[in-house]
Amino acid sequence: MINNKKRALLKNMALFSSAALISSCSEKAEVSNLLDNKFPKIKLRMITSFPRNLPGADIPAQMLAKRIKNMSQGKIDVTHYAAGELVPAFEVFDAVRENIADCAYTAPQYWISKHKAIPFFCCIPGGMTSKELFVWLNQGEGQKLWDELYGTFNLKGFPAGDTGTTMGGWFNKEIFTPDDFKGLKMRMPGLGAEVINRMGAVSVNLSGGEVINSLKLGVLDAAEWAGPWPDMTMGFHKVAKYYYGPGIHEPSTICEFMINKDLWDSFPLEYKEIIKNASYSNYIEVLSEYFYKNSKTLNILKNKHNIKIGHYSPEIIDKFFYYSNEIIEENIKNDLVYKKIYDDWKSTIKLFNEYHKYSDNEYLKYRLKYT
């Protein structure tokens, strides 16, 4: 017989994505007991900010919808709507908070106009990498701070995907110095938009479905998206020939599962755990897909499509850091909520920086040299 301690352990394991991969009879029995008839079937309308079937963006939303349904054994049925099918791409935030839709898969940086601190939970130029950001949310105070901020909008968010460090962007001309940004019309969202504006560019925030045609028609001179794999899939290489990195503006880009907080608060604990861990599992799968496919696609862009791939100069990188810090310092003075989030975020970065001197950063420096 299974003792009470082991039974509790198996029940908890069933809620994690790893249990979905390791299917033993005892675990299946525990899930069945957990999701018996006392738990109601619910239907969720999930919207996204991305065009239907766009790899790395809308496809992960569909993956998450299926994952939640499967992990709940059909008790939570999520219907997915791509951008524009229920609401436009950049109306997702208000649609969920106002209960026009129940939940969404989107990117927090799109909502900087709602509160300037929201990008801390997505991407900050010169900020945390994907691993660091997830650790801050999962092990540090990040999720608590995110909950406090989103709670004021009647929302709840979880990390549910990540692009990893992006490329800097596609350009219609070569870029050598910060002065080359002057006058550029560039697609750039979030805090990165404010940074390039201070460099003399004109930032334009367009949805994924609008970017390529805008570059083709000359409405834009440059644009960033996510990385070699999704960028080539969208056709950036057909409308621009200069591709620069690294993406200092987006050292990570979290995509979130966002849900109406009133609805979230009504769920039993078991449903909350399923949704949280489905989001975490989705995050890992999306991040790993990006890293693997970006690595392969970069060579294809260079060798097959003759794209000129270059490095941002140290002067350009310095300007990204300089203006990002300048903007943050200005915001700290004007918003106590912003300062509270920033202080914890910054102290965590300093903690990570010290460890990096002896771990990832130091190791990769030598691996790049010897392999």
C-alpha positions in Angstrom: 0.0 0.0 0.0 1.1 3.6 -0.6 1.6 5.4 2.6 0.2 8.9 3.1 3.6 10.6 2.6 4.2 8.9 -0.7 0.6 9.5 -1.8 1.0 13.2 -1.2 4.2 13.3 -3.1 2.7 11.6 -6.1 -0.2 13.9 -6.1 2.1 16.9 -6.2 4.2 15.4 -8.9 1.1 15.0 -11.1 0.8 18.7 -11.2 4.2 19.3 -12.7 5.1 18.9 -16.4 7.7 16.3 -15.6 4.9 14.0 -14.4 3.2 14.4 -17.7 6.3 12.9 -19.3 6.7 10.1 -16.8 3.4 8.2 -17.0 3.1 5.5 -14.4 -0.2 3.9 -13.4 0.0 5.2 -9.9 0.5 8.8 -11.1 -2.5 8.5 -13.5 -4.6 7.2 -10.7 -3.7 10.2 -8.6 -4.5 12.7 -11.3 -7.9 11.0 -11.9 -8.6 11.2 -8.2 -7.6 14.9 -8.1 -9.8 15.8 -11.0 -12.9 13.9 -10.1 -16.4 15.3 -10.6 -16.2 17.7 -7.7 -14.0 19.9 -10.0 -16.1 21.7 -12.6 -15.2 21.8 -16.3 -14.3 25.4 -17.3 -13.8 27.0 -20.7 -11.3 29.8 -21.2 -11.0 32.2 -24.1 -7.3 32.8 -24.7 -6.3 35.7 -27.0 -2.8 36.5 -28.3 -0.9 39.5 -29.7 0.5 37.4 -32.6 -0.7 36.4 -36.1 -2.2 32.9 -36.4 0.3 30.1 -36.6 3.4 32.4 -36.4 6.2 30.1 -35.2 7.8 31.1 -31.9 4.8 33.4 -31.1 1.3 32.1 -31.8 2.3 28.5 -32.1 3.5 28.5 -28.4 0.2 29.9 -27.4 -1.5 27.0 -29.1 0.9 24.6 -27.3 0.1 26.2 -24.0 -3.7 25.8 -24.6 -3.2 22.1 -25.4 -0.9 21.6 -22.4 -3.3 23.1 -19.9 -6.1 20.9 -21.3 -4.1 17.8 -21.3 -2.7 18.3 -17.8 -6.2 18.9 -16.5 -7.5 15.9 -18.3 -9.9 18.1 -20.2 -11.3 19.9 -17.2 -9.8 23.2 -18.4 -10.7 23.7 -22.0 -8.8 26.6 -23.6 -10.0 28.1 -26.9 -7.3 30.0 -28.7 -7.8 33.2 -30.7 -4.9 34.8 -32.7 -4.4 38.5 -32.9 -7.3 40.3 -34.6 -9.7 37.3 -34.3 -11.3 38.5 -31.1 -9.4 41.7 -30.3 -6.5 43.6 -32.0 -2.9 42.7 -31.0 -2.3 45.6 -28.7 -5.7 45.6 -27.0 -5.1 42.3 -25.3 -4.2 43.8 -21.9 -7.4 45.7 -21.6 -9.5 42.9 -23.0 -8.3 40.5 -20.3 -8.6 42.9 -17.4 -12.1 43.9 -18.5 -13.2 40.2 -19.0 -13.7 40.5 -22.8 -11.4 37.5 -22.9 -10.3 35.3 -20.0 -6.6 35.0 -20.6 -3.9 35.8 -23.1 -0.5 34.8 -24.4 1.5 38.0 -25.1 4.6 39.9 -24.2 4.6 42.2 -21.1 6.9 44.8 -22.8 3.9 45.8 -25.0 2.2 47.3 -21.9 4.8 49.9 -20.9 2.2 52.6 -21.5 0.1 51.0 -18.7 3.0 51.2 -16.2 6.7 51.8 -16.9 7.7 49.0 -14.6 6.0 46.2 -16.5 9.1 45.6 -18.8 11.1 44.4 -15.8 9.1 41.2 -16.1 9.9 40.8 -19.8 13.0 42.6 -21.0 15.1 45.6 -20.0 18.0 46.8 -22.3 21.2 45.7 -20.6 19.1 43.7 -18.1 18.7 40.0 -17.1 19.2 37.1 -19.5 16.4 34.5 -19.9 17.8 32.2 -17.2 18.4 35.1 -14.8 14.9 36.5 -15.3 13.2 33.1 -14.8 15.3 32.5 -11.6 14.4 35.9 -10.3 10.7 35.2 -10.9 10.8 31.6 -9.6 13.3 31.8 -6.7 13.6 35.5 -5.9 11.0 38.2 -5.3 10.2 38.7 -9.0 6.8 36.9 -9.1 5.6 38.5 -5.9 6.4 42.0 -7.3 4.8 41.1 -10.6 1.7 40.0 -8.8 1.5 43.2 -6.8 1.8 45.3 -10.0 -0.6 43.3 -12.1 -3.0 43.1 -9.2 -3.7 46.8 -9.6 -4.9 46.0 -13.1 -7.0 43.0 -12.1 -4.5 40.7 -13.8 -2.2 37.7 -13.0 0.8 36.8 -15.1 3.2 33.8 -15.4 6.3 33.3 -17.6 5.1 31.0 -20.5 7.7 31.5 -23.2 11.0 33.2 -24.0 13.0 34.1 -27.1 16.3 34.2 -25.3 18.7 37.0 -26.2 17.5 38.4 -29.5 19.5 39.9 -32.4 19.8 43.7 -32.6 17.7 44.1 -35.8 17.5 44.2 -39.5 18.6 47.4 -41.3 18.5 48.8 -44.9 22.0 50.1 -44.5 25.2 49.3 -42.6 25.4 50.6 -39.0 28.8 51.6 -37.6 28.3 54.2 -34.9 25.5 55.6 -32.7 25.1 58.4 -35.1 23.9 56.0 -37.8 20.7 55.6 -35.7 19.8 59.2 -36.2 16.7 59.6 -38.3 16.1 55.8 -38.6 12.5 54.7 -38.4 12.8 51.4 -36.5 10.2 48.9 -35.2 11.1 48.6 -31.5 8.7 48.0 -28.5 9.1 48.5 -24.8 12.0 50.3 -23.1 14.2 49.7 -26.1 12.0 52.1 -28.0 12.8 54.9 -25.6 16.5 54.1 -25.8 16.7 54.3 -29.6 14.7 57.5 -29.5 17.4 59.1 -27.4 19.9 57.9 -29.9 18.1 59.9 -32.5 16.0 57.2 -34.1 12.2 57.2 -34.4 10.7 54.1 -32.8 7.6 52.6 -34.3 5.6 49.9 -32.4 4.0 47.6 -35.0 2.5 44.1 -34.5 4.2 41.1 -36.1 1.7 41.1 -39.0 2.7 44.6 -40.1 6.4 44.7 -39.9 7.6 43.0 -43.1 5.4 45.0 -45.4 6.4 48.2 -43.7 10.1 47.4 -44.3 9.3 46.5 -47.9 7.5 49.7 -48.6 10.1 51.9 -46.9 7.8 52.9 -44.1 10.5 51.5 -41.8 14.3 51.7 -42.2 15.0 49.0 -39.6 13.2 46.5 -37.4 13.8 44.0 -34.7 11.7 40.9 -34.0 13.0 37.9 -32.1 16.0 36.0 -33.7 17.2 34.3 -36.8 14.7 31.5 -36.8 11.4 33.4 -36.5 12.9 36.3 -38.5 13.6 34.2 -41.5 10.3 32.5 -41.2 8.6 35.9 -41.4 10.7 36.9 -44.4 13.0 39.6 -43.0 15.8 38.4 -45.2 13.8 39.2 -48.3 13.4 42.9 -47.4 16.6 43.8 -45.6 20.2 42.6 -46.0 22.0 43.9 -42.9 21.5 42.0 -39.6 23.2 43.0 -36.4 23.6 41.6 -32.9 23.6 41.3 -30.0 20.1 42.4 -29.0 21.1 44.6 -26.1 17.6 45.9 -26.0 16.2 42.4 -25.3 18.7 40.1 -23.4 15.5 38.1 -22.7 12.0 38.5 -23.9 9.4 36.7 -21.8 6.0 35.9 -23.2 3.4 35.7 -20.5 0.3 33.7 -19.7 -2.0 36.5 -18.5 -5.3 35.9 -16.9 -8.1 37.9 -15.4 -7.4 38.1 -11.6 -11.0 37.8 -10.5 -11.3 34.6 -12.6 -8.0 33.3 -11.3 -9.0 33.9 -7.7 -12.1 31.8 -8.2 -10.1 28.7 -9.3 -9.4 25.8 -6.9 -5.7 25.5 -5.9 -5.4 22.4 -8.1 -6.3 24.3 -11.2 -3.9 27.1 -10.3 -1.1 24.7 -9.9 -1.9 23.0 -13.3 -1.9 26.4 -15.1 1.2 27.6 -13.4 3.2 24.5 -14.2 1.8 24.3 -17.7 3.2 27.8 -18.2 6.6 26.9 -16.7 6.8 23.8 -19.0 5.8 25.9 -22.0 8.5 28.4 -21.1 11.2 25.8 -21.1 10.1 24.3 -24.4 9.8 27.6 -26.2 13.2 28.8 -24.9 14.9 25.7 -26.0 13.3 25.7 -29.4 14.4 29.3 -29.9 18.0 28.6 -28.9 18.4 25.5 -31.1 16.6 26.8 -34.2 18.3 30.3 -33.9 21.7 28.6 -33.8 20.9 26.6 -37.0 19.2 29.4 -38.9 22.0 32.0 -38.4 24.2 29.9 -40.7 21.5 29.6 -43.3 21.0 33.3 -43.4 24.7 33.9 -43.8 25.6 31.1 -46.2 22.5 30.5 -48.3 20.9 34.0 -48.3 24.0 36.1 -48.2 22.8 38.2 -45.3 25.6 40.5 -43.9 25.7 39.6 -40.3 27.6 42.1 -38.1 28.3 43.0 -34.5 27.1 46.3 -33.0 30.2 48.4 -32.3 31.3 48.9 -28.6 30.2 52.5 -29.0 26.6 51.5 -29.9 26.5 48.9 -27.1 27.7 51.6 -24.6 24.9 53.9 -25.7 22.3 51.3 -25.2 23.5 50.7 -21.6 23.9 54.5 -21.0 20.4 55.5 -22.1 18.7 52.5 -20.5 20.3 53.4 -17.2 19.4 57.1 -17.7 15.7 56.3 -18.3 15.6 54.0 -15.3 17.1 56.6 -13.1 14.5 59.2 -14.2 11.7 56.7 -13.5 13.0 55.9 -10.1 12.5 59.5 -9.0 8.9 59.7 -10.1 7.4 56.3 -9.1 7.8 54.5 -5.8 6.3 51.2 -7.2 8.9 51.4 -10.0 11.7 52.0 -7.5 10.6 49.1 -5.4 10.7 46.7 -8.3 13.9 48.1 -9.7 15.8 47.9 -6.3 15.1 44.2 -6.0 15.8 43.6 -9.7 19.1 45.5 -9.5 20.3 43.8 -6.3 19.6 40.4 -7.9 21.6 41.3 -11.0 24.5 42.3 -8.8 24.2 39.0 -7.0 24.2 37.1 -10.3 27.1 39.2 -11.7 29.4 38.1 -8.9 28.7 34.5 -9.5 29.1 34.9 -13.3 32.7 35.8 -12.7 33.3 32.1 -11.7 30.6 30.3 -13.6 28.8 30.7 -17.0 30.4 33.9 -18.2 34.0 32.8 -17.3 33.4 29.3 -18.7 32.0 30.5 -22.1 34.8 32.9 -22.6 37.2 30.0 -22.7 34.9 27.6 -24.6 34.6 30.2 -27.4 38.4 30.3 -27.5 39.1 26.6 -27.6 36.2 25.1 -29.6 
